[in-house]
Amino acid sequence: MAEKEEKAATKAAPKAESKTATKKPAAKKTTTTKAEPKAKKAAAPKKMVAKKAAAPKKVVAKKAVAPKKEEAPKVAVTKDAPKAKKVEVKKEEAKELKAPKAENKVITPKKKEEINPLADFDWDSLNDGLEGYSSDERTKLEKMYNATLTSIADHTVIDGVVISKSKKEVVVNIGYKSEGVITASEFRYNPELAAGDTVEVYVENTEDKSGQLVLSHSQARILKAWDRVNDALVTEEIVKGFIKCRTKGGLIVDVFGLEAFLPGSQIDVKPIRDYDVYVNKTMEFKVVKINNEFKNVVVSHKALIEAELEQQKVHIMSKLEKGQVLEGVVKNITSYGVFIDLGGVDGLIHITDLSWGRINHPEELVTLDETINVVILDFDDNKKRIALGLKQLQPHPWEKLDEKTNVGDKVKGKVVVLADYGAFVEIAPGVEGLIHVSEMSWSQHLRTAQDFFSVGDEVEAQIMTMDRDERKMSLSTRQLTQDPWEGIELKFGVETKHTGKVTNLSNFGIFVELDEGIDGLIHISDLSWSKKINHPKEFTKVGEQINIVVLEIDKDNRRLSLGHKQLEENPWEVFETVFTEGSVHQGTVLQKLEKGFIAGLPYGVEGFCPARHGVKEDGSKLAVDETIDFKVIEFNKESRKIILSHARLHEAAAEGSSKVGTAKKKSTKSSADNKAVKKINDKQEKTTLGDIDVLSQLKSDMEKGGK
């Protein structure tokens, strides 16, 4: 009962409670004289404790308490004495709670045993301020309150709810005693963020120096970014990213707080020429590649629309027909053609199908993003390839070619293409003719077209052949000049002498150009009367001038037979009288062969000595540069051959001195040795290896002697 009355007194008279707290001595007197018997019993123990606990205070501050006793009547005037008493009891209880601090200094251990607090007093309800609630009610309230609190630790990632959003900051509630503020720039990748959205935040500090909760959204994204990126790659999840800037070959995209690379080819299905238009934009992407070692992420926006485009391709391809005319947009231009977007499917116009005439580059006819009409030439359902044409929408230029144009007419045109075999001349837009390299000049020495023309040259030619069905035409420029073979007999008659230029060497002779378009051949056998020539390069070289005589003319086949040795008299007619069979001549071994020896004879003539005839009297073989006598055993004027023998000389010596004397009389005396013979050879001309004048004189002397 006393406790209930004390509670009621506390609620009904708070002002009186504050007054009694400042006027403790007066309140004690009032309560001891007017309180009811029950209240005295209940309060008796508390008074004893209060007095004992307050004893030290009276000793220390006696003067400060004295004035308060004079004001005691003001407190006693209160009408409800029991309420005042209850208030004082409560204050005494409060003093009793503080008493232990004073007991350490004033109360002795023996007096402590006399304190007997109330056994049934609920001290917890007094401290919590829940005196009006039962134990079960308090437990229920505590559970409800604890449910509203969240256990938050620093450096953790948790979910929060956006409370409000402004241009500069975003307020997020994480269930803590205060909200966190995050700069709006951390959410620029998500411009659709609104109040009520759940976001991940990183708790940097639950309470900084100013007591503010510090959160970060970008840090939370980075911590979980790699897990989310890898999951997105596996699950093919579509993610949002903010394009931060442009880089070489593509763009840098912020995905989950990580910098990912977006290649330029993966931005869209059509080529992108200006990457800057995508900077500071938020787009959807698909993660296509991750390099965990180097922390590289590659994303694609093109992959998101490819599936849809694939369906469009199937739909469009099913409706295509050859010869169908469609409208498209120029998507890309290359050196070999133009790609056209037909509304989800790309087709190619090859450069040869852009115009009937020749063009150097497709940019001469079309521009990017231009809308044009094209015709379907062919398509492949499996490879999804479509061949388009542009020139097929126009009539062929050959159809507009003048019907009066025929073979033999002279036409003018411009050289558009040069090849090794000829030049293509455009005589009208889309109408071309070929001038073969053989029709550029009367010369038989074929050269390349670049030697006669250059691209862009204006030329005049004569139509040689024309096929309107095949749309082909051959032209000639040499037909406009005089044929040098007309009247060839007058200019280059047989046995006439001329000087020409060596143009080519072959194994069988030398080609000589006498005039433009007139060439002749000097056979290797017509180079020299006396010397055997294995290859023309031993005699001359390309580019040198050479004297010739015309031996034969073949006008039908345009051939000339030329000679060089015919410029001089044939020395073998003289040699026939000098090198008779059985005559002995001194010679020098010039070369040793497998089957014999080559010996140099007087007048620059060479003879051949078989190996069996090259044996000396002592049985040894002939040696190179050795000068020795030879006997002529065979002479052939037609084949220009002289066969020699040294063995026959010492074989004949054994038969008798008479024969030897006869042979010596017939022999040609010569004081020239090996060096003399070589000197004569060096002085000889290339065409002959003998001195014609000397031989002629020798022949005359022999004829006179015979007479």
Beta strands, then each sheet from edge to edge (+ up, - down):
strand 1: 157-165
strand 2: 169-173
strand 3: 180-183
strand 4: 198-205
strand 5: 214-216
strand 6: 238-247
strand 7: 250-255
strand 8: 258-263
strand 9: 282-291
strand 10: 296-300
strand 11: 325-333
strand 12: 337-341
strand 13: 346-350
strand 14: 371-380
strand 15: 385-389
strand 16: 410-419
strand 17: 422-428
strand 18: 431-436
strand 19: 458-467
strand 20: 472-476
strand 21: 497-506
strand 22: 509-515
strand 23: 518-523
strand 24: 545-554
strand 25: 559-563
strand 26: 584-592
strand 27: 596-600
strand 28: 606-610
strand 29: 627-636
strand 30: 641-645
sheet 1: 3+ 2- 1+ 4- 5+
sheet 2: 8+ 7- 6+ 9- 10+
sheet 3: 11+ 12- 13+ 15+ 14- 11+
sheet 4: 16+ 17- 18+ 20+ 19- 16+
sheet 5: 21+ 22- 23+ 25+ 24- 21+
sheet 6: 28+ 27- 26+ 29- 30+
end
